[in-house]
Amino acid sequence: GIAHSGGSGAVSKKELKAATTISQFADNILLYFLPPTHPKLHEDDCLDQRRQVAKQILADLKALSATVRKSPFALRHEFVGCSLLFIADLVSGMGSAHIIDFAKVTPVPKDITIDHRSPWVMNNHEDGLFVGVETAIATWEEVLSRL
């Protein structure tokens, strides 16, 4: 799902959570997270800043993906309840992506191997971590292609 912390009331969490496809997520990002106008930016500058922020977030996601894939820790733990946090500041042109909410990360039993991709079934400890990061990468690639 997707959540928005802005206090403008421009969109409800219910509307954001209704997105289920990469295209719908990209629509929401472009409309609410990287809006086409900003009161402190000229229209041309806003487009440049939107591109810059999207490029930085995409680069962070790709770096996160590469790091997690190589991590022995990630291969031995399930990441239930983790989230991706995206930060964007159009005025400065800064953007970043982070994995957060590690409270429920737990080691998998020694006799279990997980790939973070297989569908979850009871007691298999799969969490979809790689699928989630890959979907986020595809979404931000879509966002960037539209800018």
JOBELHU-V168332 format. One record per pair of residues at least 6 apart in sequence whose C-alpha atoms are under 6 Angstrom apart, sorted by sequence separation. I is the first residue (numbers start at 1). GAP is how many residues later the second one is. D is the distance in Angstrom with one decimal. If there is no record, write none. Layout:
I_GAP_D + I_GAP_D
This chain:
19_6_5.7 + 88_6_6.0 + 120_6_5.1 + 88_7_4.4 + 87_8_5.4 + 87_9_5.2 + 3_10_5.9 + 86_10_5.8 + 116_10_5.5 + 86_11_4.6 + 116_11_5.6 + 117_11_5.0 + 85_12_5.6 + 114_12_5.9 + 116_12_4.7 + 85_13_5.1 + 116_13_5.2 + 117_13_5.9 + 2_14_5.8 + 84_14_5.6 + 116_14_5.4 + 117_14_5.7 + 2_15_5.5 + 84_15_4.7 + 1_16_5.1 + 34_16_6.0 + 83_16_5.7 + 83_17_5.3 + 82_18_5.7 + 82_19_4.7 + 82_20_5.7 + 80_24_5.8 + 80_25_6.0 + 79_26_4.7 + 78_27_5.6 + 78_28_5.6 + 77_29_5.4 + 77_30_4.1 + 76_31_5.7 + 77_31_5.2 + 76_32_5.7 + 60_37_5.6 + 57_38_5.4 + 56_39_5.4 + 57_39_4.7 + 53_40_5.4 + 57_40_5.4 + 49_41_5.5 + 52_41_5.8 + 53_41_5.4 + 53_42_4.5 + 49_44_4.8 + 80_47_5.8 + 79_48_6.0 + 58_82_5.9 + 26_113_5.8 + 22_117_5.2 + 26_117_5.3
